Amino acid sequence: MKIERNLAEFLTLERSQGQSHIEFVDLDESEVEGCAWNHTNTKIFISLYKLYKSKVGTSQLKNYKKLWELLAHILNKKHNLNFTAGQVENRWRVLERNYKKVKDNNNKTGRGRKNFEFEQEMDEIFGKKRNINPKILLSSATIAHPTDLTINEEHKKEEENYKSNDNGQVQTTENTACNTMRKRKKKNTANEVLEKMRHDKLKFYENKIKILQERNEIEKEKLMEIKGKNDLIEARNYFVCNSTK
């Protein structure tokens, strides 16, 4: 039985009790004015994505929209194809989604292994990510499954960063780090200002108490002086009265 390459995404072969089971999923390859995705131009596309993806967020490629436009231009001019930037973007999403499905299936025990047509090429891009290829621990019977974070979620985060900018630019790690440092600096500055205000207020009250204490001492001295004068006057009056008798 012949299966056309442009109708199948991958084949799954399961052998159970001597019988073979063949499963394939439609790759959703739409023709565009006589031009359709096939094995050859898809491999070229993946290699171009791998080459230019790291430049997204730089002055050369400000955002993903520019990336899809560049890849479409190269495919059309250098390889005599006819794809739009939107079709190039959609092709990547299909490849990424189905690559994830195959990896998720193969990482789960008790399921037949599936083969993805471009698995080797996609491994070169995603192979180092922990959520794609789990490590085998202790023995072949003990498997550490991937975390809940998937490549789709990571791609979604990249898109959210892209959409969060009014000019469509992708936020870089450096920008995020700078923003964090600025926030910390502002927080530290605010804390320093509050601490200085508390210190100045405490010093003000300490000085005020000291002034009041000094005033009390002066008043006491004045009272003592007045009392002394009164005693002298009283003594003088006593002597005057006694001398006239």
C-alpha positions as CSV (number, residue, x, y, z in Angstrom):
1,M,0.0,0.0,0.0
2,K,1.5,3.3,-1.1
3,I,1.0,6.3,1.1
4,E,1.7,9.7,-0.4
5,R,4.3,11.7,1.5
6,N,2.3,14.9,1.4
7,L,-0.7,13.2,3.0
8,A,1.0,11.7,6.1
9,E,2.7,13.4,9.0
10,F,4.1,10.3,10.6
11,L,3.5,6.6,10.9
12,T,3.0,4.6,14.0
13,L,3.8,0.9,13.9
14,E,2.4,-1.3,16.7
15,R,2.8,-5.0,16.7
16,S,0.3,-6.9,18.9
17,Q,-0.1,-10.7,18.7
18,G,1.6,-10.9,15.4
19,Q,-0.5,-8.2,13.7
20,S,0.6,-4.8,12.4
21,H,-1.3,-1.6,13.0
22,I,-0.5,1.4,10.9
23,E,-1.6,4.9,12.0
24,F,-1.1,8.2,10.2
25,V,-2.2,11.8,10.8
26,D,-3.0,14.3,8.1
27,L,-0.2,16.8,7.8
28,D,-2.5,19.6,6.6
29,E,-0.3,20.6,3.7
30,S,-2.3,23.0,1.6
31,E,-1.3,23.9,-1.9
32,V,-0.6,27.6,-2.7
33,E,-0.9,28.4,-6.3
34,G,0.6,25.1,-7.3
35,C,3.2,25.1,-4.5
36,A,2.9,22.7,-1.6
37,W,5.0,21.7,1.3
38,N,7.0,18.5,0.9
39,H,9.8,16.7,2.6
40,T,12.6,18.6,0.8
41,N,11.3,22.2,1.2
42,T,10.3,21.5,4.8
43,K,13.8,20.4,5.7
44,I,15.1,23.5,4.1
45,F,12.6,25.6,6.0
46,I,13.6,24.0,9.4
47,S,17.3,24.6,8.7
48,L,16.5,28.3,7.9
49,Y,14.4,28.6,11.1
50,K,17.3,27.2,13.2
51,L,19.7,29.6,11.6
52,Y,17.7,32.8,12.0
53,K,15.6,32.2,15.1
54,S,18.3,33.3,17.5
55,K,18.4,36.7,15.8
56,V,14.8,37.5,16.8
57,G,14.8,40.5,19.1
58,T,17.9,42.0,17.6
59,S,18.3,45.0,15.2
60,Q,18.4,42.5,12.3
61,L,15.1,40.8,13.2
62,K,13.0,42.9,15.6
63,N,10.2,40.4,16.0
64,Y,8.7,37.1,14.7
65,K,6.7,38.8,12.0
66,K,10.0,39.9,10.4
67,L,11.4,36.3,10.8
68,W,8.5,34.8,8.9
69,E,8.8,37.4,6.2
70,L,12.6,36.8,5.8
71,L,12.1,33.0,5.7
72,A,9.4,33.3,3.0
73,H,11.6,35.6,1.0
74,I,14.6,33.2,1.1
75,L,12.4,30.2,0.2
76,N,10.8,32.0,-2.7
77,K,13.9,33.6,-4.2
78,K,16.6,31.0,-3.6
79,H,14.5,27.8,-3.8
80,N,11.9,28.9,-6.4
81,L,8.9,28.4,-4.1
82,N,5.8,30.6,-3.6
83,F,4.9,30.9,0.1
84,T,3.6,33.9,2.1
85,A,4.9,34.9,5.5
86,G,1.6,33.7,7.0
87,Q,1.9,30.3,5.4
88,V,5.5,29.9,6.6
89,E,4.3,30.8,10.2
90,N,1.5,28.3,10.0
91,R,3.9,25.6,8.7
92,W,6.1,26.0,11.8
93,R,3.2,25.8,14.2
94,V,2.1,22.6,12.6
95,L,5.6,21.1,12.8
96,E,6.1,22.2,16.4
97,R,2.6,20.9,17.5
98,N,3.0,17.5,16.0
99,Y,6.6,17.1,17.1
100,K,5.4,17.7,20.7
101,K,2.7,15.1,20.2
102,V,5.2,12.5,19.1
103,K,7.6,13.3,22.0
104,D,4.7,13.2,24.6
105,N,3.6,9.9,23.3
106,N,7.0,8.3,23.3
107,N,7.7,9.6,26.8
108,K,4.8,7.7,28.2
109,T,5.1,4.0,29.0
110,G,2.7,1.5,27.6
111,R,2.3,3.2,24.3
112,G,3.6,2.3,20.9
113,R,6.4,4.4,19.7
114,K,5.7,7.0,17.0
115,N,8.1,8.3,14.4
116,F,8.1,11.9,13.3
117,E,9.3,12.6,9.7
118,F,11.4,15.6,10.8
119,E,12.3,14.4,14.3
120,Q,16.0,14.6,13.9
121,E,15.9,18.2,12.5
122,M,13.5,19.3,15.3
123,D,15.7,17.5,18.0
124,E,18.6,19.8,16.9
125,I,16.4,22.8,17.9
126,F,14.5,21.4,20.9
127,G,16.6,18.4,21.9
128,K,18.3,20.2,24.9
129,K,15.1,21.2,26.5
130,R,14.3,19.2,29.6
131,N,10.5,19.2,28.9
132,I,11.1,17.4,25.6
133,N,13.5,14.6,26.4
134,P,13.2,13.2,29.9
135,K,16.2,11.5,31.6
136,I,16.0,7.8,32.6
137,L,16.9,7.4,36.3
138,L,17.9,4.4,38.4
139,S,16.8,1.8,36.0
140,S,14.9,1.3,32.7
141,A,11.7,0.8,34.8
142,T,12.0,4.2,36.5
143,I,11.4,7.1,34.2
144,A,11.4,10.8,35.1
145,H,8.5,12.3,33.0
146,P,8.8,15.8,31.5
147,T,7.4,18.7,33.4
148,D,4.1,20.3,32.6
149,L,5.8,23.1,30.8
150,T,5.7,22.3,27.0
151,I,7.2,23.8,24.0
152,N,3.8,25.2,23.1
153,E,3.7,27.0,26.4
154,E,7.2,28.4,25.9
155,H,6.3,29.5,22.4
156,K,3.1,31.1,23.9
157,K,5.3,33.0,26.4
158,E,7.4,34.3,23.5
159,E,4.3,35.5,21.7
160,E,3.0,37.2,24.9
161,N,6.3,39.0,25.2
162,Y,6.0,40.0,21.5
163,K,2.4,41.2,21.9
164,S,3.1,43.1,25.1
165,N,5.2,45.7,23.1
166,D,3.3,48.4,21.2
167,N,5.9,48.3,18.4
168,G,5.9,44.6,18.2
169,Q,9.4,44.1,19.4
170,V,10.3,41.0,21.5
171,Q,11.4,41.7,25.0
172,T,14.9,40.4,25.6
173,T,16.3,38.8,28.7
174,E,18.6,41.8,29.1
175,N,15.6,44.2,29.1
176,T,13.8,42.1,31.7
177,A,16.9,42.1,33.9
178,C,17.3,45.8,33.5
179,N,13.7,46.4,34.5
180,T,14.1,44.2,37.6
181,M,17.3,46.0,38.6
182,R,15.6,49.4,38.2
183,K,12.6,48.2,40.4
184,R,15.0,47.0,43.1
185,K,16.9,50.3,42.9
186,K,13.7,52.3,43.3
187,K,12.7,50.1,46.2
188,N,16.0,50.4,47.9
189,T,15.9,54.2,47.4
190,A,12.4,54.4,48.9
191,N,13.6,52.4,51.9
192,E,16.6,54.7,52.4
193,V,14.4,57.8,52.2
194,L,12.0,56.4,54.8
195,E,14.8,55.4,57.1
196,K,16.3,58.9,56.9
197,M,12.9,60.4,57.7
198,R,12.6,58.2,60.7
199,H,16.1,59.1,61.9
200,D,15.5,62.8,61.4
201,K,12.2,62.7,63.2
202,L,13.9,60.9,66.2
203,K,16.7,63.4,66.3
204,F,14.2,66.3,66.2
205,Y,12.4,64.9,69.3
206,E,15.6,64.2,71.1
207,N,16.7,67.8,70.5
208,K,13.3,69.1,71.6
209,I,13.5,67.1,74.9
210,K,17.0,68.4,75.5
211,I,15.9,72.0,75.1
212,L,12.9,71.5,77.4
213,Q,15.2,70.0,80.0
214,E,17.6,72.9,79.8
215,R,14.7,75.3,80.1
216,N,13.5,73.5,83.3
217,E,17.0,73.8,84.7
218,I,17.1,77.5,84.0
219,E,13.6,78.0,85.6
220,K,14.8,76.1,88.7
221,E,17.8,78.3,89.0
222,K,15.7,81.4,88.7
223,L,13.3,80.1,91.4
224,M,16.3,79.4,93.7
225,E,17.6,82.9,93.0
226,I,14.3,84.5,93.8
227,K,13.9,82.3,96.9
228,G,17.4,83.4,98.1
229,K,16.5,87.1,97.6
230,N,13.3,86.6,99.5
231,D,15.2,85.0,102.4
232,L,17.6,88.0,102.4
233,I,14.8,90.5,102.5
234,E,13.0,88.6,105.2
235,A,16.2,88.5,107.3
236,R,16.9,92.2,106.8
237,N,13.3,93.0,107.9
238,Y,13.8,90.9,110.9
239,F,16.9,92.7,112.0
240,V,15.3,96.1,111.3
241,C,12.3,95.3,113.4
242,N,14.5,94.0,116.3
243,S,16.8,97.0,116.2
244,T,13.9,99.5,116.7
245,K,12.7,97.8,119.8
